[in-house]
């Protein structure tokens, strides 16, 4: 049995929550991406709250959350071979969050793209789920996901996917309150879960994005401020998990065709494949430390975002450095990018259409104002996220006192 001591800091922005016992729950701490950045901000907001997660890879977290008590599920005891291949853990994933002992907490905040919203809490515990997306491979990408495991889903595979959809629908009923990371996500929540949600945009700006020491728009001066050297110059940039649905392969093929320089930063299952198809102007850099990543943002001509995603925090991070975005014109990108002001859209996920979007950007490149782009990014600041989240929490607590 867990005996947590998880009080919230008591200050003017948070209100008096000093006696409230809070826990944070997250799907996986095995890769670093937008969802983990949100969890990092939540962990700063609730500095004594323990974190519950299905799997934890301390090496992949690179020193993050080391000051926090982390509880893992029984999956953590599986051999490393299986833990690194989560799709083969599928039969165990639905029951894993249900095994967490959360009885001692007043409020549990789950950060979920799939599983953690399925935790079971006692009657008087308030469960707030921050949803990054309804379970993609159960609803949107089910055929594509199953083909990554087997060439043909078959009867057994389709039965498994049907079970996942049923579990996901029922699990989405467990939280007392749902927060969506975008209006696009809120629409998908309404469609798949038949529930209403409040929209609070995720925060950009934690740590090395918080107070940039390089606000000059003179790129040559920026580069001289640190020991920064890019493998290619005048480059376009991608920062992403290297997963199939992110469609990084599409961008690589487009830039191969255009023969324009492209840097790809990130890790994931497609890393080897992307290196294989990358042409002479494309570099797959893998993981980069925060300082180098910041400088790659600052010196980029534009960020390329080829995926249909629920939000896309890297677009905001690029814009916070005054960098325009070339994005697929669906999903959360339409809530972030203002066409002709902060970036350009392309409207089909094909090599030719993406390449055309890049060419349209090149025609207008000199018209983009980096200061205006930075100002647009402030709509998604960490401070705004904290203010809105604490206001929502206060409202929830007052409602539950009645």
C-alpha positions in Angstrom: 0.0 0.0 0.0 1.3 3.4 -1.0 1.5 6.2 1.6 2.1 9.3 -0.6 3.0 12.7 0.5 2.0 14.7 -2.6 1.0 18.3 -1.7 0.8 21.0 -4.3 2.9 24.2 -3.9 0.9 26.9 -2.3 1.2 30.2 -4.2 -1.0 32.9 -5.6 -1.5 31.3 -9.0 -2.4 27.9 -7.6 -4.6 28.8 -4.7 -4.6 27.0 -1.4 -4.2 23.3 -2.4 -1.6 22.5 0.2 -3.5 19.7 1.8 -4.5 18.0 -1.5 -2.9 14.7 -2.2 -2.3 14.4 -6.0 -0.9 11.6 -8.2 0.1 11.8 -11.9 -0.4 8.9 -14.3 1.2 8.6 -17.7 1.0 5.8 -20.4 4.8 5.2 -20.9 8.0 6.9 -19.9 10.0 5.1 -22.6 10.3 7.8 -25.3 10.4 11.6 -25.3 7.7 13.5 -27.1 5.0 16.1 -26.8 3.0 14.1 -24.2 6.0 13.7 -22.0 6.6 17.5 -22.2 3.1 18.0 -20.9 3.8 15.6 -18.1 7.0 17.4 -17.3 5.0 20.7 -16.8 2.4 18.9 -14.7 5.2 17.5 -12.6 6.5 21.1 -12.0 3.0 22.2 -11.1 2.6 19.4 -8.6 6.2 18.9 -7.3 5.4 16.3 -4.7 3.0 14.1 -6.7 4.3 10.6 -7.5 4.1 9.4 -11.1 2.5 6.1 -12.1 3.4 4.7 -15.5 3.1 1.4 -17.3 6.8 1.3 -18.3 9.8 3.4 -17.3 13.1 3.7 -19.1 15.4 5.9 -17.1 18.0 6.0 -19.8 15.5 7.2 -22.4 14.3 9.9 -20.1 17.9 11.3 -19.9 17.7 12.5 -16.3 14.1 13.8 -16.3 11.9 12.9 -13.3 14.9 11.5 -11.3 13.7 13.6 -8.3 10.2 12.0 -8.5 8.9 8.8 -7.0 7.9 6.6 -10.0 5.7 3.6 -9.7 5.5 1.1 -12.6 3.1 -1.6 -13.5 3.8 -5.3 -13.6 5.0 -4.9 -17.2 8.2 -3.4 -15.8 9.2 -6.9 -14.7 9.0 -8.3 -18.2 12.3 -9.0 -20.0 13.8 -5.9 -21.7 13.2 -7.5 -25.2 9.4 -7.4 -24.6 9.4 -4.0 -22.9 11.1 -2.5 -26.0 8.4 -4.0 -28.3 5.2 -2.6 -26.8 2.9 -3.9 -29.6 3.6 -7.4 -28.4 2.4 -6.5 -24.9 -1.0 -5.6 -26.3 -2.9 -8.4 -24.4 -1.6 -7.1 -21.1 -2.0 -3.3 -21.7 -5.7 -2.9 -20.9 -5.4 -4.4 -17.5 -2.1 -2.7 -16.5 -3.4 0.7 -15.5 -6.2 -1.0 -13.5 -3.6 -2.5 -11.1 -2.4 0.8 -9.7 -3.2 1.4 -6.1 -4.5 5.0 -6.0 -6.8 4.8 -3.0 -4.9 7.4 -0.9 -5.2 10.3 -3.3 -7.7 13.2 -3.5 -7.0 14.0 -7.1 -5.5 11.8 -9.9 -4.4 13.5 -13.1 -3.8 11.1 -16.0 -1.9 12.1 -19.1 -3.2 9.7 -21.7 -2.9 8.9 -25.4 -4.2 5.4 -24.8 -4.1 3.5 -21.5 -3.8 5.7 -18.4 -7.3 7.1 -18.5 -8.3 3.5 -17.7 -7.2 3.7 -14.1 -9.6 2.7 -11.4 -10.1 5.2 -8.5 -12.2 5.2 -5.4 -15.5 6.9 -5.2 -14.3 10.1 -3.6 -11.2 10.5 -5.7 -11.4 13.1 -8.5 -9.9 11.7 -11.8 -9.0 14.4 -14.4 -7.8 12.9 -17.7 -5.8 15.1 -20.0 -6.2 13.4 -23.4 -3.6 13.8 -26.1 -5.8 11.7 -28.4 -8.3 8.9 -28.4 -6.5 5.6 -28.9 -5.3 6.1 -32.5 -4.7 2.5 -33.4 -8.1 1.4 -32.1 -10.1 4.0 -34.0 -8.1 5.8 -36.8 -5.2 3.5 -37.7 -6.4 0.1 -36.8 -5.7 -1.6 -40.1 -2.3 0.0 -40.4 -1.4 -0.9 -36.9 -2.3 -4.5 -37.3 -0.3 -4.8 -40.5 2.7 -3.7 -38.5 2.3 -6.9 -36.5 0.9 -9.3 -39.2 0.3 -9.0 -43.0 -3.4 -9.9 -42.6 -5.5 -9.1 -39.5 -7.6 -12.2 -39.9 -10.6 -13.0 -37.7 -8.5 -13.1 -34.5 -6.9 -9.8 -35.3 -10.2 -8.1 -36.0 -11.7 -9.5 -32.8 -8.7 -8.1 -30.9 -9.2 -4.7 -32.4 -12.9 -4.8 -31.6 -12.1 -5.7 -28.0 -9.7 -2.7 -27.8 -12.4 -0.3 -29.1 -14.8 -1.6 -26.5 -12.3 -1.4 -23.7 -11.2 2.1 -24.8 -14.8 3.3 -25.0 -15.5 2.0 -21.5 -12.2 3.3 -20.1 -13.0 6.8 -21.4 -16.1 6.8 -19.1 -14.0 6.3 -16.0 -12.5 9.9 -15.6 -14.7 12.4 -13.9 -13.5 15.1 -16.2 -11.9 15.2 -19.6 -9.5 17.8 -20.9 -8.6 17.8 -24.6 -5.3 19.2 -26.0 -7.1 20.8 -29.0 -10.5 21.4 -30.4 -9.6 18.7 -33.0 -9.1 16.2 -30.2 -12.3 17.4 -28.5 -14.2 16.6 -31.7 -12.7 13.1 -31.8 -13.5 12.6 -28.1 -17.1 13.5 -28.8 -17.3 11.2 -31.8 -15.6 8.1 -30.3 -16.4 8.4 -26.6 -19.7 10.4 -26.7 -18.3 12.8 -24.0 -17.7 16.5 -23.7 -14.3 17.8 -22.9 -12.7 21.1 -22.0 -9.9 22.3 -24.3 -6.6 23.5 -22.7 -3.8 23.7 -25.1 -0.5 22.0 -24.1 2.4 24.2 -23.0 5.5 25.1 -25.0 8.3 26.7 -23.2 9.5 24.4 -20.4 13.2 24.7 -19.5 15.3 25.6 -22.5 12.2 27.0 -24.3 11.1 29.0 -21.3 13.4 32.0 -21.5 15.3 31.9 -24.7 18.7 33.6 -24.4 18.7 34.0 -28.2 16.0 36.4 -29.2 17.9 38.1 -32.1 16.6 37.5 -35.6 20.1 37.7 -36.9 20.9 34.0 -37.5 24.7 34.6 -37.9 24.9 36.2 -34.5 22.8 33.5 -32.9 25.1 30.8 -34.2 28.2 32.6 -32.8 26.7 32.7 -29.3 27.2 29.0 -28.8 29.4 26.3 -30.1 26.9 25.3 -32.7 27.6 23.6 -36.0 25.1 22.0 -38.3 26.0 19.3 -40.7 24.3 21.3 -43.5 23.4 25.0 -43.9 20.1 26.7 -44.9 18.2 23.7 -43.9 14.6 22.8 -43.2 13.9 20.9 -40.0 11.8 18.0 -38.7 11.6 17.2 -35.0 9.5 14.2 -34.3 9.2 10.6 -33.0 10.2 8.5 -36.0 6.9 6.5 -36.1 5.0 5.5 -39.3 2.0 7.7 -38.6 4.2 10.8 -38.4 4.9 10.4 -42.2 8.6 11.5 -42.0 9.2 9.2 -44.9 7.0 11.5 -47.0 9.1 14.5 -46.2 12.4 12.7 -46.8 11.2 11.6 -50.3 10.0 15.1 -51.0 13.3 16.7 -50.0 15.2 14.0 -52.0 13.2 15.2 -55.0 13.7 18.9 -54.3 17.4 18.4 -53.4 16.9 20.8 -50.6 18.7 20.4 -47.2 16.6 18.7 -44.5 17.6 17.8 -40.9 15.5 15.1 -39.1 15.8 15.0 -35.3 14.3 12.2 -33.3 14.3 8.5 -32.6 11.9 5.7 -33.2 11.1 2.5 -35.0 11.6 4.0 -38.5 15.1 5.5 -37.8 17.0 2.8 -39.8 14.6 2.9 -42.6 14.7 6.7 -42.9 18.5 6.6 -43.0 18.3 4.1 -45.8 16.0 6.2 -48.0 17.6 9.6 -47.2 19.3 11.3 -50.1 22.4 13.4 -50.2 20.7 16.5 -48.8 18.9 14.8 -45.9 20.5 14.0 -42.6 18.9 11.8 -39.9 20.5 13.1 -36.6 18.7 11.0 -34.0 18.4 12.4 -30.5 19.9 15.9 -29.8 20.6 17.4 -26.4 18.4 20.4 -25.4 21.0 23.1 -26.3 21.7 21.7 -29.7 18.0 21.1 -30.4 17.2 24.8 -29.5 19.9 26.0 -31.9 18.7 23.7 -34.7 15.3 25.3 -34.2 16.7 28.8 -34.2 18.8 28.4 -37.4 16.1 26.5 -39.4 14.5 28.1 -42.5 11.2 26.4 -41.6 9.9 23.4 -39.6 8.2 20.7 -41.7 5.2 18.9 -40.1 3.9 16.2 -42.4 1.6 14.3 -40.0 -2.1 14.6 -39.2 -1.7 15.0 -35.4 -4.0 16.0 -32.6 -1.9 19.0 -31.7 1.8 19.1 -32.7 3.8 20.8 -29.9 6.9 21.0 -32.0 5.2 23.5 -34.3 4.8 25.8 -31.3 8.4 25.3 -30.2 9.6 26.3 -33.7 7.3 29.3 -33.8 8.6 30.4 -30.3 12.0 30.8 -32.1 10.4 32.8 -34.9 10.6 29.9 -37.3 7.7 29.4 -39.8 6.0 26.0 -40.3 5.1 24.0 -43.4 2.3 21.7 -42.2 -0.2 19.2 -43.4 -3.4 21.1 -43.3 -5.5 18.9 -41.1 -5.7 18.1 -37.3 -4.2 20.4 -34.7 -2.0 22.2 -37.2 -5.0 24.3 -38.2 -5.3 25.6 -34.6 -1.6 26.5 -34.5 -0.5 27.8 -37.9 -1.9 30.9 -39.6 -1.4 30.5 -43.3 0.8 33.2 -44.8 1.6 34.6 -41.4 3.2 31.8 -39.4 3.5 29.2 -42.2 2.1 27.3 -45.1 -0.2 24.3 -45.5 -0.2 21.5 -48.0 -3.4 19.5 -48.4 -2.5 16.0 -49.4 0.0 13.6 -47.9 1.8 12.9 -51.2 5.4 13.7 -52.2 4.3 16.1 -55.0 1.8 18.1 -52.9 4.3 18.4 -50.0 7.0 19.5 -52.4 4.6 22.1 -53.9 4.0 23.4 -50.3 7.7 23.9 -49.8 8.0 25.7 -53.2 5.2 28.1 -52.2 7.0 28.8 -48.9 10.2 29.6 -50.8 8.3 32.2 -52.9 7.1 33.9 -49.7 10.0 33.2 -47.4 11.3 36.8 -47.1 7.8 38.1 -46.2 7.7 36.1 -42.9 8.3 38.2 -39.8 10.0 36.2 -37.0 8.8 38.6 -34.3 5.2 38.1 -35.4 5.6 34.4 -35.4 7.1 34.5 -31.9 4.1 36.5 -30.7 1.7 33.9 -32.2 3.5 31.2 -30.2 2.8 32.9 -26.9 -0.8 31.7 -27.2 0.5 28.3 -26.1 2.8 29.4 -23.3 3.5 27.4 -20.2 2.1 30.2 -18.0 -1.2 30.1 -19.9 -1.4 26.4 -19.5 -0.8 26.6 -15.8 -3.3 29.4 -15.2 -6.0 27.6 -17.2 -5.3 24.2 -15.6 -5.3 25.5 -12.0 -8.5 27.5 -12.7 -10.1 24.3 -14.0 -9.0 22.4 -10.9 -10.3 25.0 -8.6 -13.7 24.9 -10.3 -13.8 21.1 -10.1 -12.9 21.2 -6.4 -15.6 23.8 -5.6 -18.2 21.8 -7.5 -17.3 18.6 -5.6 -17.7 20.4 -2.2 -21.4 20.9 -2.8 
